[in-house]
Amino acid sequence: MLDVLVADDDANLRESVATALASAGHRVTEASDGAQAVELMASHVFDLAICDVHMPRLGGLALLRRIRREAPGTAVVIMTAFGEVPDVVGSMRDGAVDFVTKPFD
């Protein structure tokens, strides 16, 4: 079982991902943006963070860099509806373990 943080401003997608992960037996915490994710990380260590690129207050790429500095043991998967090559390259260079383009199954 993993402790997973799902950060996405799209409530429907965030809840769908959280439900799928919980159904697979993982503990899931949801954040509606990167700033809320940072607040949650201050009091809890996550095994995995799944972060959208485009979020208000703190985007996923900035969140990725912050996680790498403050919680280097947390694996990060970046997801986006746009799949822009610079974002993919940048996120992998900054330490993301994967990059997923929405929509996905």
C-alpha positions in Angstrom: 0.0 0.0 0.0 1.3 3.5 -0.9 0.5 6.9 0.6 -0.4 8.9 -2.5 -1.0 12.6 -2.9 -3.1 13.6 -5.9 -2.9 17.3 -6.8 -5.2 18.6 -9.6 -7.5 21.6 -9.8 -10.0 19.5 -11.9 -12.1 18.1 -9.1 -13.7 15.4 -11.3 -10.4 14.1 -12.5 -8.8 14.3 -9.1 -11.6 12.4 -7.5 -11.6 9.7 -10.3 -7.8 9.1 -9.8 -8.2 9.1 -6.0 -11.1 6.6 -6.2 -9.1 4.3 -8.6 -6.1 4.4 -6.3 -8.1 3.8 -3.2 -9.9 0.9 -4.8 -6.4 -0.6 -5.5 -5.7 -0.4 -1.8 -3.7 2.8 -1.5 -4.2 5.6 1.0 -5.0 8.8 -1.0 -5.0 12.4 0.0 -6.3 15.1 -2.4 -5.1 18.6 -3.0 -6.9 21.1 -5.2 -3.7 23.0 -6.2 0.1 22.9 -5.6 -0.1 25.2 -2.6 -2.5 22.9 -0.8 -0.2 20.0 -1.7 2.7 21.8 0.0 0.6 22.4 3.1 -0.3 18.7 3.2 3.3 17.6 2.7 4.4 19.7 5.7 2.7 17.2 8.0 2.8 13.9 6.0 5.3 12.0 3.9 3.9 10.6 0.7 5.3 7.7 -1.3 4.0 9.1 -4.5 2.6 12.5 -5.7 0.6 12.7 -8.9 0.5 16.4 -10.0 -1.2 18.3 -12.8 1.0 20.8 -14.6 -1.5 23.6 -14.8 -2.9 24.5 -11.3 -3.6 27.8 -9.6 -1.3 29.2 -6.9 1.5 26.7 -7.6 1.8 24.7 -10.8 2.9 21.1 -11.0 6.4 21.7 -12.3 7.1 24.1 -9.5 5.6 21.6 -7.1 7.8 18.9 -8.6 11.0 20.9 -7.9 9.8 21.6 -4.3 9.1 17.9 -3.7 12.6 17.0 -5.0 14.1 19.5 -2.5 11.9 18.8 0.5 10.8 15.2 0.1 13.3 13.5 -2.1 12.0 10.1 -1.3 8.6 10.9 -2.8 8.2 9.7 -6.4 6.4 12.2 -8.7 4.2 11.6 -11.7 3.3 14.7 -13.8 0.0 14.7 -15.7 -1.3 17.3 -18.2 -3.9 17.7 -20.9 -1.4 19.5 -23.1 1.7 17.2 -23.3 4.0 19.9 -24.5 7.5 18.7 -25.2 9.3 21.3 -23.1 7.2 20.3 -20.1 7.9 16.6 -20.6 11.6 17.2 -20.9 11.8 19.6 -18.0 9.8 17.4 -15.7 11.9 14.3 -16.4 15.1 16.4 -16.0 13.8 17.7 -12.7 13.2 14.2 -11.4 9.7 13.1 -12.3 9.4 9.3 -12.7 6.8 9.6 -15.4 4.7 12.0 -17.5 1.1 11.2 -18.4 -1.0 12.9 -20.9 -4.7 13.3 -20.1 -7.1 11.9 -20.9 -5.9 8.4 -19.8 -7.4 5.1 -18.8 
